[in-house]
Amino acid sequence: MYRYDEFDAQIVNERVAQFRGQVARRLSGALKEDEFRPLRLMNGLYLQLHAYMLRVAIPYGTLSADQMRQLAMIAERYDRGYGHFTTRQNIQYNWPKLADVPDILQHLADVEMHAIQTSGNCIRNTTSDPFAGAAADEIEDPRPTCELIRQWSTLHPEFTFLGRKFKIAVTGAETDRAAIRVHDIGIQIVRNADGEVGYRMFVGGGQGRTPMIAPVIRDFLPRRDLLPWLEAALRVYNLHGRRDNKYKARIKILVHEMGAEAYAKEVEEEFARMDREVIAPDQEEIDRIAAYFAAPAWEALPEESKRLEAGKKADPAFARWAETNTHAHKAPGYVSVVISLKPIGGAPGDATAEQMRLMASAADTFSQGELRITHEQNVVLAHVKKDDLPSLYNMLKTQGLHAANLGLVTDIIACPGLDYCALATARSIPVAQAIAQRFADEDRQREIGPLAIKISGCINACGHHHVGHIGILGLDKAGVESYQITLGGAPGEDAAIGTRTGPGFAFEEVPDVIEKLVDRYLAIREPGETFLQTYRRAGMPAFKEAIYAPA
């Protein structure tokens, strides 16, 4: 894992001290809320419906066991005993008191964490593949690239006040587990015909009010040119992007209106004019960063585990979990384990302080002391021996962290919605809970197979509903919650924006609607088809009829 250097420590501690003074002035009345607002947002502090909310950065979703324990302590001491893991691989605290926030930030700084650039019109937390460094199919660990981007973008004087927030994601595999095509800039690590490792650059994706899939702007970018090219890409956006209308200020609108070819041409022209040697890191710096992400000392193990097979035979529930919640690892005898934060009836992405501490202990005991947060709001232990899976499962069971539902109908992504968010127009969490309750039977979940349901409580799409196989968007219709349904979305290498089925549904109707969609899929699917494959083959009419036809 990356460790702070002197520069990191200095800017984070200086920021804490600075914000402590700003909070004191706000509490004394010397600063009014409209004056304080830009200052708190620069430190990840939002004012939500009922209280402040603090968003903490977890760069590219990677954190240590000690950092997770510190997050647990903060949840227990300064919040209501839990935190909410988000679709940007961060964590949010929904109930901190303003007077306590400087102390929280200092506790974060003590373990090399912060809340800088988790808000505002700047380059936000760079996200990545939660299996980075472990996945059997990756070309290269994307985290050194993410860390390079983090260092370059932190407090960048030219890009701290952009027209709108800016999100970058990086993946190191052909299988896109970072949803790079729905980011402002998506970066895929690739090899060219000569075997050289570089980057394929996607620009102009996003969700929200105007969802778009990013086009390829540069098919191959040499590794050394990454930062200069990013600087050129953002400079063109900063020059031409809209600032008169925040709904049209994202780079996706600029790329769409200019056209991908015209935008790419301007970026290349800017790139050619730049003194790239000033911006590009030297090889020594690249090697320094990469060394922090060197693979751990995996043991030489056989691919098959007798202990795992015996455990599966002895306990069918464990067998289901081991089959569903593990991912192939590059080292023989190891897997990556996904800890589901989607228990039946729970709020998706929430974890109690006790659960955080247990996950930290599990990381220390079974996974080299390291954890990952996924953009699906789950937690990954990246390096687990197959022999250890029975012991890990029994440990997770003690805190209800053993749900065997990864990628299934109850593994629902949901934003906080109207229960917390000042921007929300409808509830999200209760909808997710009701759907999960409806499909609680594990055998039924497995019969249905892979199905991604994603729920947003407003048009900003923090729940990624546009790229759900089934997407649910909650809106306010004359004071009444109405939920639009979209079908056919996908976030990966086959990225697609879902299509709206038609008129929305009342809150209490949503579980029935989802059940009708699932029943129609089961009735018409061909052998081996997933929900998404069936939808793409059969088309919208087959599903629309199921939910709108008279009873």
N, C-alpha and C positions, 0 to 999 in steps of 0.2 A: 504493500500500500504506500501511497505517497505520504511523505512527512513534510511538514512546514519547513521552509528555510527561514532565514532571519527576516527577509522581506515580508513573507506571509505573516509571521508573528507580529511584526511591527505594525502593519496596516490594520490587522484585526484588533489588536489591543488599543491602538490609537482610535479606531472607530468606536470601540466600546466606551472609552473615556469621553469622547466627543458626544455620543448619544446620551450618556449619563447626564451631562450638563443640559442637553436639549430637553430631556424629560423633566428635569428639575424646573426648568423655565416654564414648561407647559403646565406642570402641577401648580406652580405659583401664580399662574395667570399671565406671566410676562409674554408667553406665546399663545396666540389664539389658535383654534383648531385648523383654520385655513392656512396659517403660517406653519403649523407643526406637521401638517399632512405630508408635504413632500419630504420632510426630514425623516418621519417614521417609515414612509414607504421605502426610502433608501436603506432602511435597516430591517426590511421584511415584516413590518408591523402594519396590519390592516385593522380597520374598525369595521366589525361585522354587525350583524343584527343585534346581538345581545352583549357583546364584549369585544375586546381586542383579540386578534388572531396573529400569532407569530409563526412565520414560515421559515424553517431552518433548512439551509442548503446541505444536501448530501451529494457532493460532486460525483457524477456518473453512477450514482446509486451505491457506491462502495463505502463501507464503514467498518470499524474494528469493534470487537467485543467491548472494549472499554468505552468507546464512544456510545454504543448502544446502552450500556449501563448508565452513562451520564444522561442520555435522553430519558431513561426510566426515572432517574432521580428528579429531573426537571418536571416530568409529568406528575410525579407524586407530590413534590414540594410546592410547585407553582401553578399547577393546573388541577384537573379533577381526576387525576390518576390514569390518564390515557393520552395517547397521541394518535394522529391520523396520518397514515402514509399515503402520498398523493401520486397522481399519474405523471408527475415530473420527478419521481424517485426522491422526493423530499419528505419532510415530516412537518405537520402543522399542529400547533397547540391552540385550542379554541377558547380557552378561558384565562389567559394570563392577566394579571393586574398591571396597569401601566407602570406603577411605581416599582414593580418587580422586574420589568423587562431588562434594564441594564445589568442586574445581577444574573439573569438568565443568560444574557449574551456573554458575560464574563465566564460563567460556567462552561459555555460552549467553547470559548477561546481556550480554556484550560485543557481541552482535549482536541484542539486543532479543528474546531468547527465554528461556523458563523452563519449569519443570515443576510450577508451582503449579496445584492443582485438577485434576490428571490422575489423582487417586486420592481415596479417602475419600467420605464421605456428604455431598457438596456438589454444586453445579452444575458439571458437567464442561465440557469444551471444546465450544462450540457449533459444530455442523457445518453445511455448506451445499453448494450446487450447485457442483461443481468448474469449471463453465463460467460462473460468475457474472461479470457485467460484459462477457461476450463472446457469450453465447448469443443467437441470432437470435430466440428465442421468449420471452425474459423480459420481464416488465412493468417490472421495476426490478432493479438490482443488489442482491442481498440482503446483501452484505457490510457496508455501513454499519449495517444493522439488527443483524447479528451482533456487530459491534464495540461497538455501544451496549449490547447484552446482556452482552458480556464485561466492559465497564467497570462496569456495574451489579452484576454477580454476583461480581466478584473480591473475595474476603475479606468478602463481605456478612455482617454480624454475625448476622443472623437466620437465614441459610440456609447457614452453614458446617458445621453439624452436624445435617443432616436425618436422617430415619429410614433413608434409603438414598440411594445415588447418584442423580443427577438429570441427565437428558440432554435438550437442546433442539436442534432443527434448523430451519433456515429455507430456504425456496426462493422464488425470484422468478418462477417460470414455471408455466404450467398443467401441463406435464410435470414430474412430481416426480422429480428426480434426487438428492434428499436423504433419501428414505425417511422423510418427516415423520410418517407415520401409525403408525410403530412406535417413536416417541419418547415420552418423558414429556410433553413439549409439542412439538408441531409447528406451525410458523408458515408460512402461505402468503401471499405478497403478492398482493393482488387489487385490482380496481377495483369500486366500487359502481355503482349505476344512474346516479349523477350524475357518474361519471368520477373520483371521488376515490380516491386510492391509500390502502389500509389493509391490514388483516390478517384472515385467517380463522384461527381458533385451534382446534387439535386438542389434546385433553388425554387422557391415559390409555392411550397405546400402549406397547408394549414387547415384548421377546422373553423369553429366559430360561425359567425353570421354568413360567411361566404366560403364554404369548404372547397378546397382544391387539392389535387394531386400534383406534386412538384415534378416538373420536367427535368431531364438531364441537361445540364448547362455545360458541363465539361466531362467528357467520357473518361479521360485519364489525366490526372494531375500528379506530377512527380512529388514525392514526399517532401522534399525540401521547399517546395513552392507553396505549401499549404497556407501558412499565415499571410504571406503577401497576397495570395489569391483571395482569401477571406477578406482581407482589408479592402481589396479592390471591389469585391462583391458588395460589401456593406457601404463603401463610399458611393457607389452608383445609386444604391437605395437611398442613402442619406441625402444625396443631391436631388433626386427626382421623385422620391416618395411623397405622397400626400401628407400634409400637415393641417389642412383646413377641415378635414373630416376624419375623426378617429376610426370610423368604420371602414374607411378606404385607405388607411395609412399603413397596412401591413405590406410586406414585400410581395406577397402573392398577388395583390392587386396591381402592383407595378409591373411584375413579370407578365401578368395576363394582359394588361393594357398596352404595354410596349411590344409584347410578343417575345417569346423565349429567345429567338434568334437575335433580335435587336438588343435585348438586354445582355445576352452573352457577348455580343460584339463590343458593347460599351465596357463591359468588365474586362475583356481582353485588352482593349485599348488602354484602360487605366492601369492594368497589370503591367503592360509593356512600358508605360511611362515611369513607373515607380522605381525607386532605388531598392530593389528587393533584398540586397545584402544587408541593409539596415534592419529589416524586419525579420528575415528568415533566421531561425536559430542555427547556431553552428552545431556540428556533429557532436561535440563534447556535451552540449546541453541536452541534445536529443538522447544521447547515451545515459546521461545522468538521470533523466526522468524515467527512461525505460528500465533502469536498474531497480527502481522501486517496485516494479511490477514483475520482477523475475518469478518464474514458476516456483512454488514451494517444493520442498524435497519430498516428492511422492515416493512411497515405498514400492518396491518391485513386487507386484501382486498378480496372481492369476486372474484372468478375466472373469471366471465363474467363482461364486462364493457358496460354499456348502452351508455356511451359517445362514445366509440369506434364504436359500432354497428351503432349508429346514423351517425357518421362521414363517415362510409363506404357507407351507403345508400345515403348520400348527395353528395359524391364525388367519382366517379368510379376510378379516378387516385389515390386517397388516398387509396382506398380499395385494388387496385393492389399492391401498395407499402407496406401496412400493412400486406398483405398476403405473399409477396415475401421476404421482408427484415427484418423479425422478427424471433426470435428463442425462443423455449420454455424455460421458467425460472423455477427454483425450488420453487419460492415463488408464491402463488396464486395472480392473478391480475397484475403480472409483465411479461415482455418479455425483451429479449436482442434485440437491434436494430443494424443492420448493415448499416452503411452509405457507399454507393457505391462511390468509386473514379473512376468510369468508365462511365462518361457521354459520350453520342454519340459524336464522334469526338475528345474526350480528350485523353491525354496521360495516360495510366493506372498507377495508383498509385500516380499521381501528385496532390498536393493540394496547393492552393495559400495561402499567409499569411492571407488574409481576411477569407478564408474558414477555416483555422486552428483556428483563433480566434472565429469564429462562432461555430465550433465544441467544443471548450473549454467552451464557454458560454452554449451550449446545455448540456454539461456534468455537469456543475454546477447547471443548472436549473432542469435537468431531470434525472441525473444518478450519484448522489453521488460524483460528481466532478472527475470522473474517466473515462479514455478511454482505448481502446485496439487497437493495430494494428494487422491485420491478415496477414498470409503468402500469402493470396490471394490479398494483397495490398488494403484492405479496412480498415475501422475504425469501431469499435464497441462501443456502449454505452450499458454497461452490465446490468444495473438495471433501466428499464424504466416502469413506471406504464402504464397499458393499457389505462387508462383514459387520459394520457398525449400525446398519440400518435398523435391525430389531431394537437395539438399545436406544437409538435416537427416537424411534417411533414411541416407545414407552415413556421416554422423557417428555416428548411433546404432548402426549395424552394428559399429563398431569395438569396442564394449563389450557386444555381444549384447543390445541394447535395441530390436531391430527386430521382435519377434514381432508378427505381423499377426493377432491373435486377439481383439481387443476384442469382448466380448459373446458370444463363441463358447464351445464346450464346454471348451476348455482355459483360459479366463479364469476360473479357479476362485478363490473366496474361501476362505481357510482360516485359522483361529486357530493359534497356535503349538502347541497341544495338549500331549500328554504328553512330547514332547521337551524342553519347557521349563517348562510351567506347573504349579504346585503344586496347582491345582484340577482339572486335567484328569483324565479317567478313561480316555482312549484317545488314540491318535495321530491327528493331522490331516494334517500335512505329507506323510508317506509315502503316505497315501491319495490326496491331491491329485496327487502326483508319478506314482503308478501310473496314475491315470485319464488324466492328460495324456499319458503315454507311450502308452496304449492308443489315444488319438485324435490322435496326433501328425501324421498326414497332413493337410496343409492343404486339399487338395481335399475330403477327407471332412468336415472341420470346416465348410466352406462349404456342403456338401450338407445338413448337419444344420441349419445356420442358428442364430439366436439361442437360446441355452440357458444359463441361469445355474445353475451348481452351487455350492453353499455348504456348507462343512464345519465343524462344531464338535466339539471334543474333550471337551465336557461339557455339562451342561444349562444352563450360563450363556449359551450361544449367542453367544459372541463372534464366531463365524464366520457369524452370521446365517442359520443353516440353515433356520429357520422360514419365511423368505421366499425361499428358493431355488426355482426351477422344479423342481429336484431338490435336496432337502436331505438331508444326511448327518449324523447325530448319533452320536458314539462314546461308548459306555458300558462300564462294567466289569460283567460278568456272572460272578460267582463266580471272579474272577481272570482272566477271558478277555475280550478286547476283542470287543464286539458292536456292530454298526453298524445303527441304524435308518434307514430311508429314508422321506422324506416327498415328496409330489408336489403341485404346484399352487400353491406359494407365490409371492408377488410383493411387492416393496417399494414400488412407485410409486403413481400415482394410482388404480390398480386393485388396491390392496394386498389381500393374502390370506395367511392362515396355511396352510402346507402340511398335507396330511392324511397320516397314517402309513399305510404300505402293509400292515404286519403284522409278523411276527416279524423280528428283526434278523439280520444276516449276519456271518460271520467276516471278519476283515481281508482275507484272501486272496481272498474271494468278491466283494468290492465292485466291482472293475473289470468282472467278468463281469456283475454285476447291472446296472450302469450301461449296459453295451453292450446287454443285452437290452431295457432300457427304450428306448434310442435306436432299436434295430432295430424295436421295435413301433411307435414313433412314425412312423418312415419308411414302415412298411408300411401304416399306416391314415390318414396325414395326407391332407387334401384340398389341392388346389393353392394354394400361397401361405401355408399355415398354418405357424405356429411350433409348437414343442413345447408351450408353454403353451396356445395356442389349441386344439391337438388334444386335450390333456388335458381342458380345460374342456368340449369338445364330447363327447368319447367317454367321459369319466368314469373313475373308478378301476378298475372291473372289467377293462377292456381292458388296462390296464397291470399290474395285480396278477396276472392270469393268466400274463403273460409271465415273471414272475420266480419264481412259486411252483408253477406246473404241473410235474408230473413230467416228466423228460426223456424 
